[in-house]
């Protein structure tokens, strides 16, 4: 077996184990597929989309400020560092949390 094939086999095994654990969780807590899909949508998908908006907003502001600084002459060159991505990740985290906390406003919905 080639290493790449072994990695694929292990990945498939991990996926099947994950699916099995999800089925056990659904059976244990008597959660149907539509309700689980609703929970995943509200607590994972929507907050992730909010987080991507936050990341893009922070990253856009950083790029605009660096471009303006380069044009004015404050910066000698224009470059985007890993620290800029780290700061943009703060935007992702903040808006991800906002997306999750929005779900707790109407707690009777679930």
Secondary structure, DSSP 8 states (H G I E B T S, - for coil): --HHHHHHHHHHHHHHHHHHHHHHHHHHTT--HHHHHHHHIIIIIHHHHHHHHHHHHHHHHHHHHHHHHHHHTSSSS----HHHHHHHHHHHHHHHHHHHHHTTTSGGG-
